């Protein structure tokens, strides 16, 4: 993945393109298009202790209106 914000085709998914860009040292933005229409933006943010990633999934309709937002948090497993 290149972190330059340029949309590129997704192999194996006709009409799908993805762009990834760095927001800051702990966050990236992933933008997904389908047939030229932006359908989803995902913002991944790594915690200060590097043990948790918070994801915000933003879904959009064909006019760019937000139709839903989902928040997910992933926590690193502790080694035993």
BABA-668799 format. One line per 2 residues: number of its first residue (from 0); for each residue x, y, z of N, C-alpha, C. Coordinates in Angstrom, 1 decimal, padded with zeros to 4 digits. Layout:
<nodes>
NUM = X/Y/Z/X/Y/Z/X/Y/Z; ...
</nodes>
This chain:
<nodes>
0 = 000.8/-001.2/000.0/000.0/000.0/000.0/000.9/001.2/000.0; 000.5/002.2/-000.8/001.2/003.5/-000.8/000.3/004.4/000.0
2 = 000.9/005.3/000.7/000.2/006.2/001.6/000.2/007.6/001.0; -000.2/007.7/-000.2/-000.1/009.0/-000.9/-001.5/009.6/-001.3
4 = -002.6/008.9/-000.9/-003.9/009.4/-001.1/-004.4/009.3/-002.6; -003.6/008.5/-003.4/-004.0/008.3/-004.8/-004.9/007.0/-004.9
6 = -006.0/007.1/-005.6/-006.9/006.0/-005.8/-006.2/005.0/-006.7; -006.2/003.7/-006.4/-005.7/002.6/-007.2/-006.7/001.5/-007.2
8 = -006.7/000.8/-008.3/-007.6/-000.4/-008.5/-007.3/-001.4/-007.4; -008.4/-002.1/-007.0/-008.3/-003.2/-006.0/-008.3/-004.5/-006.8
10 = -007.2/-005.3/-006.8/-007.1/-006.5/-007.5/-008.2/-007.5/-007.1; -008.9/-008.0/-008.1/-009.9/-009.0/-007.9/-011.3/-008.4/-007.6
12 = -011.5/-007.1/-007.6/-012.7/-006.5/-007.3/-013.0/-005.4/-008.4; -013.8/-005.9/-009.5/-014.1/-005.0/-010.6/-014.7/-003.7/-010.1
14 = -014.2/-002.5/-010.6/-014.8/-001.2/-010.3/-014.4/-000.7/-008.9; -013.6/-001.4/-008.2/-013.2/-001.0/-006.8/-011.8/-000.3/-006.9
16 = -011.8/000.8/-006.1/-010.5/001.6/-006.0/-010.3/002.0/-004.5; -009.1/002.0/-004.1/-008.8/002.5/-002.7/-007.6/003.4/-002.7
18 = -007.7/004.4/-001.8/-006.7/005.4/-001.6/-006.4/005.4/-000.1; -005.1/005.4/000.3/-004.7/005.5/001.7/-003.8/006.7/001.9
20 = -004.0/007.4/003.0/-003.2/008.6/003.3/-002.9/008.7/004.7; -001.8/009.3/005.1/-001.4/009.5/006.4/-002.1/010.8/006.9
22 = -002.8/010.7/008.1/-003.3/011.9/008.7/-002.3/012.5/009.6; -001.7/011.7/010.5/-000.7/012.1/011.4/000.1/010.9/011.8
24 = 001.0/011.0/012.8/001.8/009.8/013.1/001.1/008.6/013.6; -000.2/008.8/014.1/-000.9/007.7/014.6/-002.2/007.4/013.9
26 = -002.5/008.1/012.8/-003.8/007.9/012.1/-003.6/007.9/010.6; -004.4/007.0/009.9/-004.5/007.0/008.5/-005.9/007.0/008.1
28 = -006.2/007.4/006.8/-007.5/007.5/006.2/-007.5/006.6/005.0; -008.5/005.7/004.9/-008.6/004.8/003.8/-009.9/005.2/003.1
30 = -009.9/005.5/001.8/-011.1/005.9/001.1/-011.4/004.8/000.0; -012.6/004.3/000.0/-013.0/003.3/-000.9/-014.0/003.8/-001.9
32 = -013.7/003.5/-003.2/-014.7/003.9/-004.3/-015.2/002.6/-004.9; -016.4/002.7/-005.4/-016.9/001.6/-006.2/-017.6/002.2/-007.5
34 = -017.1/001.8/-008.7/-017.5/002.4/-009.9/-017.4/003.9/-009.9; -016.4/004.5/-009.4/-016.1/005.9/-009.4/-016.8/006.7/-008.3
36 = -017.6/006.0/-007.5/-018.3/006.7/-006.4/-017.7/006.4/-005.0; -017.4/007.4/-004.3/-016.9/007.2/-002.9/-018.0/006.6/-002.0
38 = -017.7/005.4/-001.5/-018.7/004.7/-000.7/-018.4/004.5/000.7; -017.1/004.6/001.1/-016.7/004.4/002.5/-015.4/005.1/002.7
40 = -015.3/005.7/004.0/-014.0/006.2/004.5/-013.8/005.5/005.8; -012.6/005.0/006.0/-012.2/004.4/007.2/-011.0/005.2/007.8
42 = -011.2/005.5/009.1/-010.1/006.2/009.8/-009.6/005.3/010.9; -008.3/004.9/010.8/-007.6/004.1/011.8/-006.7/004.9/012.7
44 = -006.9/004.8/014.0/-006.1/005.6/014.9/-005.5/004.6/015.9; -004.1/004.7/016.0/-003.4/003.9/017.0/-003.3/004.6/018.3
46 = -003.5/003.9/019.4/-003.4/004.6/020.7/-001.9/005.0/021.0; -001.8/005.8/022.0/-000.5/006.3/022.4/000.4/005.2/022.9
48 = -000.2/004.1/023.5/000.7/003.0/024.0/000.8/001.9/022.9; 000.3/002.2/021.7/000.4/001.2/020.6/-000.3/-000.1/020.8
50 = -001.2/-000.2/021.7/-001.9/-001.5/022.0/-003.3/-001.5/021.5; -003.9/-000.4/021.0/-005.3/-000.4/020.6/-005.4/000.4/019.3
52 = -006.2/-000.1/018.4/-006.5/000.6/017.2/-008.0/000.9/017.2; -008.4/002.1/017.0/-009.8/002.5/016.9/-010.1/002.8/015.4
54 = -011.1/002.2/014.9/-011.5/002.3/013.5/-012.9/003.0/013.5; -013.0/004.0/012.6/-014.3/004.6/012.3/-014.6/004.3/010.9
56 = -015.7/003.6/010.6/-016.2/003.3/009.3/-017.3/004.2/008.9; -017.1/005.0/007.9/-018.1/006.0/007.5/-018.7/005.6/006.1
58 = -020.0/005.3/006.0/-020.6/004.8/004.8/-021.3/006.0/004.1; -021.2/006.1/002.8/-021.8/007.2/002.1/-022.6/006.7/000.9
60 = -023.7/007.5/000.6/-024.5/007.2/-000.5/-023.9/007.8/-001.8; -024.5/007.6/-002.9/-024.0/008.1/-004.2/-023.8/009.6/-004.3
62 = -024.5/010.3/-003.4/-024.5/011.8/-003.4/-023.5/012.3/-002.3; -022.8/011.4/-001.7/-021.8/011.8/-000.7/-022.4/012.0/000.7
64 = -023.7/011.7/000.9/-024.3/011.9/002.2/-024.0/010.7/003.1; -023.6/010.9/004.4/-023.3/009.9/005.3/-024.6/009.1/005.6
66 = -024.5/007.8/005.4/-025.7/006.9/005.7/-025.5/006.1/007.0; -024.2/006.0/007.5/-024.0/005.3/008.7/-022.5/005.4/009.1
68 = -022.3/005.2/010.4/-021.0/005.3/011.0/-020.9/004.1/012.0; -019.8/003.4/011.9/-019.6/002.3/012.9/-018.2/002.5/013.5
70 = -018.2/002.3/014.8/-016.9/002.4/015.5/-016.5/001.0/016.0; -015.2/000.7/015.8/-014.7/-000.6/016.3/-013.3/-000.4/016.9
72 = -013.1/-001.1/018.0/-011.8/-001.0/018.7/-011.2/-002.4/018.8; -009.9/-002.4/018.3/-009.1/-003.7/018.4/-008.1/-003.5/019.4
74 = -007.9/-004.5/020.3/-006.9/-004.4/021.4/-005.9/-005.5/021.2; -004.7/-005.2/021.3/-003.6/-006.2/021.2/-003.8/-007.3/022.3
76 = -003.6/-008.5/021.9/-003.7/-009.6/022.8/-002.4/-009.6/023.7; -002.6/-009.9/024.9/-001.5/-010.1/025.8/-000.8/-011.4/025.6
78 = 000.6/-011.4/025.6/001.3/-012.6/025.5/001.4/-013.3/026.8; 001.2/-014.6/026.7/001.2/-015.4/028.0/002.4/-016.3/028.0
</nodes>
